């Protein structure tokens, strides 16, 4: 009985590690939003998370790696919150316009969420002047999201809803790039109405429609 009690009272190292990992994610995102990327340090993240810096170095080699994982975790949680259908792909209901509008509305929600918006702006600004960081985040964080749009447009091509000669990578820029620019440069408010309009313009153009 005594041995059984001892086993039950042993700490769960995996649970402790996961708690520390989450604390490090939160600390890294909070710091980069408060002081910017250049002034964010491993030591600062460790102090904010209440862990030793050796704990961070055991899991990551740099602050960029920490922030990348933190953002991936945040994005994955946002996808789970949106529903299982959004975790790995843009839903295909057979209505391309409706599907794009739905996922862009979720993007608007994310961009307006302070948990995402504040550190995102700090990292986006740093990525402009720090080419290496910009490329890392583009390749590992943004590219997988853009690929979801490519896949959805290709599915629409197979269904005859988009011309076969259309390049999906160029097409997605018609709605993704204007949204990103407006958000980053404060050129106007972002809203559901705005992203719905982007989709309409992208799919139907702005020239007069013939009867």
Steps between C-alpha positions, in 0.01 A plus 500: 500500500785737588666430165174571321467833681853595404435425132182706503676796658779512242479817287386464143800629304316512168224712650758730661687532170184586310409765758848653467480488121170686499635757746798557270271544197291758685807682629666517158189636327437752778859627501536543126177700501617720788865567417542386138701216353853648540454556875336164563755260646512140615578629850199729492271223379630267771446757775149581374410130479649417839744242364877476473652603168657153478144365471446711189834405347417135558203533263599783263822640359391863462229750582383484139433128544307567822284765333438286195369214712299740714331641190436156357338395827289817503389448140419134561289595801315759293426231240374262767279773644355562153406134466659176379419578137746791508796320658666358189319646201262766379160329489368408158123540495493529123457879528844659464385853583325389819797292610749783446276749677465267798872443547581869449248593767686271737822673395347838584411369846856381550660822378283701740577273796761678720663165581592467132501858377756654737785249453413460131551868433832500685628202303367628168684828553822318588464268202518800266848600622622155607498295182599174669219522753255602230589199288477261796153615594386507138620147435393336824195698607339679207571257217293211649202736533537625144516143376150442636372768260695344214340164571150651516543689172632187329196309622282773351689465170427128493133579562495743209448805725834663417673521162766235453771749400466697824806481726368430853800673660427822316126465552524474879691829511183674380342454842790420735734785408247788521387376841857475625589845371194666650564332835874573511488858375169611654376614159145419602292285735484125453160341526286218366351740245847590379620142452168397343551780248856386428368157410230644276750720317753215471253249359284731285726796418403866486414540134134532401327163484333401177144367528 
